Amino acid sequence: MDSHVIALLIPIMAMGIPIVAIVFHGMQKVASLRVEEARLRASAGDAGGPAEIAALRGEVAELREELQDVQERLDFAERALVQSREPGRLQGGNAG
């Protein structure tokens, strides 16, 4: 390369680097503002949080009770099926 071209590129690069840095800094600020805005929106959506959590806990408790009832019914049905199919084995009859 010609020395005149290099002499011209040095000041251009010297001025270009700070401009690029300023642009990237601005983009970083915009991104951080968007993140902060998203955080504020998320925290504003949690206004009904404790009440909603309490309602969900109540629903989970109801579902656990229903599941326990279903499990008890299933156990009963399994025992009834086994007794009807193999009455001799459960009553100590000959298993051979």
Backbone torsions as a table, in degrees:
resi	resn	phi	psi	omega
1	MET	NA	153.3	-179.4
2	ASP	-75.8	145.6	-179.0
3	SER	-65.7	-27.4	177.5
4	HIS	-69.0	-36.5	179.1
5	VAL	-67.7	-42.9	178.7
6	ILE	-64.9	-40.8	178.7
7	ALA	-63.6	-29.7	178.8
8	LEU	-79.7	-35.0	-178.0
9	LEU	-72.2	-30.9	-177.9
10	ILE	-60.9	-49.9	178.7
11	PRO	-68.0	-32.8	178.2
12	ILE	-63.8	-44.9	178.2
13	MET	-65.3	-39.9	-179.7
14	ALA	-63.0	-33.5	178.6
15	MET	-86.4	-28.1	-176.9
16	GLY	-73.3	-37.0	-178.2
17	ILE	-61.2	-48.7	177.9
18	PRO	-63.7	-34.8	179.2
19	ILE	-65.0	-43.5	177.6
20	VAL	-63.0	-40.7	179.1
21	ALA	-62.8	-41.6	178.5
22	ILE	-63.7	-42.3	179.2
23	VAL	-62.9	-45.9	-179.4
24	PHE	-66.4	-36.1	176.8
25	HIS	-63.4	-41.4	176.9
26	GLY	-63.1	-40.8	178.2
27	MET	-64.7	-36.5	178.0
28	GLN	-65.9	-40.8	178.2
29	LYS	-62.5	-43.9	179.1
30	VAL	-61.7	-43.3	179.9
31	ALA	-63.4	-42.8	-179.6
32	SER	-67.8	-34.2	175.9
33	LEU	-65.8	-38.1	177.7
34	ARG	-65.4	-41.0	178.5
35	VAL	-64.1	-44.3	179.4
36	GLU	-62.7	-40.8	178.0
37	GLU	-62.9	-40.8	178.6
38	ALA	-64.8	-39.3	177.4
39	ARG	-63.3	-43.1	179.6
40	LEU	-64.1	-41.2	177.7
41	ARG	-64.1	-39.5	-179.7
42	ALA	-66.5	-40.4	179.6
43	SER	-72.2	-29.7	176.7
44	ALA	-70.3	-30.7	178.1
45	GLY	-72.6	-15.6	-179.8
46	ASP	-89.0	13.9	-178.2
47	ALA	-60.4	-36.4	178.1
48	GLY	-94.5	19.9	-174.6
49	GLY	-57.9	-57.4	-177.4
50	PRO	-61.7	-39.7	178.9
51	ALA	-67.6	-39.9	179.5
52	GLU	-66.8	-39.2	178.4
53	ILE	-65.0	-41.2	178.1
54	ALA	-63.0	-40.9	178.4
55	ALA	-64.4	-42.4	178.9
56	LEU	-65.0	-37.5	177.3
57	ARG	-64.1	-38.9	177.1
58	GLY	-63.4	-42.9	178.6
59	GLU	-63.6	-40.7	179.0
60	VAL	-64.1	-40.1	178.1
61	ALA	-63.0	-42.4	177.6
62	GLU	-62.8	-43.3	179.3
63	LEU	-64.0	-36.4	177.6
64	ARG	-65.3	-41.5	178.0
65	GLU	-63.3	-44.3	178.8
66	GLU	-62.9	-41.1	179.1
67	LEU	-64.1	-40.3	178.4
68	GLN	-63.5	-41.5	177.0
69	ASP	-62.0	-43.5	179.9
70	VAL	-64.5	-40.0	179.0
71	GLN	-65.0	-39.7	177.4
72	GLU	-64.1	-41.8	178.1
73	ARG	-64.7	-39.8	178.1
74	LEU	-63.6	-43.9	177.5
75	ASP	-60.4	-43.1	179.0
76	PHE	-62.2	-44.6	-179.5
77	ALA	-64.4	-40.3	177.7
78	GLU	-62.8	-43.4	178.7
79	ARG	-63.5	-40.5	179.9
80	ALA	-65.4	-39.8	178.3
81	LEU	-65.4	-43.3	-179.9
82	VAL	-63.9	-41.4	-179.5
83	GLN	-65.7	-37.8	-178.6
84	SER	-74.5	-30.1	-179.1
85	ARG	-83.4	-39.0	-174.6
86	GLU	-131.1	67.7	-178.7
87	PRO	-66.1	-31.9	-178.3
88	GLY	-69.3	-37.1	-178.1
89	ARG	-69.2	-38.8	-178.6
90	LEU	-74.8	-27.8	-177.2
91	GLN	-93.3	7.7	177.3
92	GLY	85.5	24.0	179.0
93	GLY	-75.9	-175.8	-180.0
94	ASN	-73.4	126.0	-176.7
95	ALA	-103.8	23.5	-171.7
96	GLY	-119.3	NA	NA
